[in-house]
Amino acid sequence: MTNRFLHYFLYLQLWLSAPGFAQQVAAGWVLDNIHGPSQIGIVDSIAVDINHDGFMDVVSASIEDGHLRAYINQGASQDLVNLVFEELYVSKEVPGAFRVSATDLNQDGEVDFLVPSIETHEIIALIADDGGYRKQIIASNILLPTDAQAGDFNNDGLMDVISISFELNAVFFHPQDNTGGFGTAILAESVLRPRKLVVDHFNNETALDFMVASEEDSSIRLYENQGDGVFVEQLITNQMSGTRYLASCDANGDDAMDVVVSATADDAVYLFINSGGGIFSGAVIDQDLPGVNALHCADIDNDQQGELIAVANRVGHIYTQDLSGANKQLIANSRDGYVSVQAATFEFNGGMKILTQAYFENRNLLYTANSLGDEEVVWEDFPEGVSAIAKGDINGDGVADIVATSFRDGVVQWYDGVSFKRHVIAENIGGAADVLVVDVDENGALDVVVAASNAGGFYWFRNSGGAEFETTVIYSGAPFANAVAVADINGDGQLDIIGTSGSDDAVRWFDRMGLTFTVHTINQANDAPNDVVASDFDNDGDIDLMVANFFSGDVSLYVNNTADFTELKLIENMNRPYELALVAGADSAFSDVLGSFARGDLVIKFENMTESMFNPIVLLDDIVNPRNLFAIEGDPVFYVASSVAQTLYSITGYSQVNKTEPVVTNHIGVSSIYIDALSRQVYTGSIISGWLAQLTNDRIFTTGFDPL
């Protein structure tokens, strides 16, 4: 969450450019989406009828993944309660997308889009073309462009573009020529930190004018169109402290367009009434909108008068009120990261709804006017924060299925191995984290075992056959339960459960007797145990444990002497041990262990020297913040994920001489890896983007490993 808050802060402050964009898959790999992804970091959402069916759709731009997506309105659901939207990718190639506006650049009757990119410093057009969208660069070197709007500004019958540059303090005119290309001319160079522009007829003439709000000089300027693309600049006010937004509206019904303006530093919104001739008179609407950042005018209550919709960013509230300031009403306050706001009617004979988004929750949202919290989610067909993945034949059809936990929504789910159809095993398993697929009770049907951090417990979802599950709470007193293992600890012939929990520093095992469990605490002396693996490391017939202790910086070996454990420290004073994975040792009777050290940028192999002695060997020291890793005993390739580098790596070789290759880059929030032991397919997920995917390498058998 910290990194995403930084991105959001940078979006609002605009001192730096945006992070990376769409995932890139290495040559030789094929990626198949299983579920998701969500749209990460939505910063602007608009309502437009993209397919001309009479229903308003939603189009949104996301700064973190560089996507422009449309959500096509299918009308009311069968229960007639909510609207149904289907997702459509307009483009995955608009890195640093900052805003989006709809237009028809080539006047073919289809909806096109303009997107200013604060990463590539371009004004990007996405033009409807042959059932898809063609990307065209309108202008380059527009440093930190914060807005771009289209219109025929020179009355030649062709759509032109106006853009503003936050970094260059400039306003640009991009006239379109007869070939569909665009030029660039500077209209102004002393507009300090321009934030937003609005295009409209402000002088009651046929030529389009525009206004610009600039933050550093607290100014609103009118650019009055004299025809043929010649503009005269007029300062309307320089008293809108820290202004970030403006929107046009006809407040008094005189057909002269007025404008509402945010004085963001003063937590205020003003209405400027257009008296004609470039004369505007300002009056305050509201002086209690903390950090007001986005505005919109619309007749949301059908009283033939416009109302103001405003986002008070600092408190995360959306308000509506009359333009006089009366009848102020809180509409929304439950989501994390409202950024933009608009209003439209989304169904026939329906009332107007307010369109916004939750930046941190990767969703577009609709709110009913004049009602607090009456919310519809536009689309959320994704796992909410994939935290762990496992695989096994859940439904007994002979094909291995995929099981995943999603941390944020507390769902445990499985996906059919053939169709990827999703089935929910359990909901409300707060902070569902680690997951294993194993036949715990040996009834011939694979079960699912989960550690749940927020719920503070361990769960056994017993498969009674045919993917029908019964829930058993193994233990509920383990705050921030984070890892689980399954093994017969006491040698009674029944599989037991081992779990770690970070907030009470505990390593426990749970003695299973049929369907009941008895808890045994192994250790609570180390700081934040974070992962556990089980194996007979000393080859004495008892299952031993190895645990990574995140805050105390050590890795512990727990030697099992008939369910009585002795702790040995294998390594100490390390920087954030995170995850462990079993690998085959040089002596086939013993297992080695891989460990990732997140803050130390290390992956270490603990080479089993027998007699409970391990030799730590640094395999990697050049992957930033390695966290998740996965290995299969006997396979020369293992995988490491770095959420900081946003990359999933494959590593060939378990010696200090190895080959490191990125498999997926721009993998925002990569949080989990699983490798199918038979097919060698790689499964990965993201805790941020709500994405679960399958990767297949068409060169996988060149290592000489025979999976059959």
CORBELPE-V770813 format. One record per run of one state. SS is the DSSP state (hx for helix, st for strand, lp for the rest). FROM is the first residue (numbers start at 1). LEN is the number of residues. If there is no record, write none. Layout:
ss=SS from=FROM len=LEN
ss=SS from=FROM len=LEN
This chain:
ss=lp from=1 len=1
ss=hx from=2 len=12
ss=lp from=14 len=10
ss=st from=24 len=2
ss=lp from=26 len=3
ss=st from=29 len=7
ss=lp from=36 len=6
ss=st from=42 len=7
ss=lp from=49 len=8
ss=st from=57 len=6
ss=lp from=63 len=4
ss=st from=67 len=10
ss=lp from=77 len=6
ss=st from=83 len=9
ss=lp from=92 len=5
ss=st from=97 len=1
ss=lp from=98 len=3
ss=st from=101 len=3
ss=lp from=104 len=8
ss=st from=112 len=6
ss=lp from=118 len=4
ss=st from=122 len=8
ss=lp from=130 len=2
ss=st from=132 len=8
ss=lp from=140 len=5
ss=st from=145 len=7
ss=lp from=152 len=8
ss=st from=160 len=6
ss=lp from=166 len=4
ss=st from=170 len=5
ss=lp from=175 len=1
ss=st from=176 len=1
ss=lp from=177 len=5
ss=st from=182 len=1
ss=lp from=183 len=2
ss=st from=185 len=4
ss=lp from=189 len=5
ss=st from=194 len=7
ss=lp from=201 len=8
ss=st from=209 len=6
ss=lp from=215 len=4
ss=st from=219 len=9
ss=lp from=228 len=2
ss=st from=230 len=8
ss=lp from=238 len=8
ss=st from=246 len=4
ss=lp from=250 len=8
ss=st from=258 len=6
ss=hx from=264 len=3
ss=lp from=267 len=1
ss=st from=268 len=9
ss=lp from=277 len=2
ss=st from=279 len=8
ss=lp from=287 len=5
ss=st from=292 len=7
ss=lp from=299 len=8
ss=st from=307 len=6
ss=lp from=313 len=4
ss=st from=317 len=6
ss=lp from=323 len=6
ss=st from=329 len=4
ss=lp from=333 len=9
ss=st from=342 len=4
ss=lp from=346 len=6
ss=st from=352 len=7
ss=hx from=359 len=3
ss=lp from=362 len=1
ss=st from=363 len=6
ss=lp from=369 len=6
ss=st from=375 len=3
ss=lp from=378 len=8
ss=st from=386 len=7
ss=lp from=393 len=8
ss=st from=401 len=6
ss=lp from=407 len=4
ss=st from=411 len=5
ss=lp from=416 len=6
ss=st from=422 len=5
ss=lp from=427 len=5
ss=st from=432 len=7
ss=lp from=439 len=8
ss=st from=447 len=6
ss=lp from=453 len=4
ss=st from=457 len=7
ss=lp from=464 len=5
ss=st from=469 len=7
ss=lp from=476 len=5
ss=st from=481 len=7
ss=lp from=488 len=8
ss=st from=496 len=6
ss=lp from=502 len=4
ss=st from=506 len=8
ss=lp from=514 len=2
ss=st from=516 len=8
ss=lp from=524 len=5
ss=st from=529 len=7
ss=lp from=536 len=8
ss=st from=544 len=6
ss=lp from=550 len=4
ss=st from=554 len=7
ss=lp from=561 len=4
ss=st from=565 len=7
ss=lp from=572 len=5
ss=st from=577 len=8
ss=lp from=585 len=6
ss=st from=591 len=7
ss=lp from=598 len=4
ss=st from=602 len=7
ss=lp from=609 len=5
ss=st from=614 len=7
ss=lp from=621 len=5
ss=st from=626 len=6
ss=lp from=632 len=5
ss=st from=637 len=6
ss=lp from=643 len=4
ss=st from=647 len=6
ss=lp from=653 len=6
ss=st from=659 len=7
ss=lp from=666 len=4
ss=st from=670 len=6
ss=lp from=676 len=6
ss=st from=682 len=5
ss=lp from=687 len=4
ss=st from=691 len=7
ss=lp from=698 len=2
ss=hx from=700 len=4
ss=lp from=704 len=5
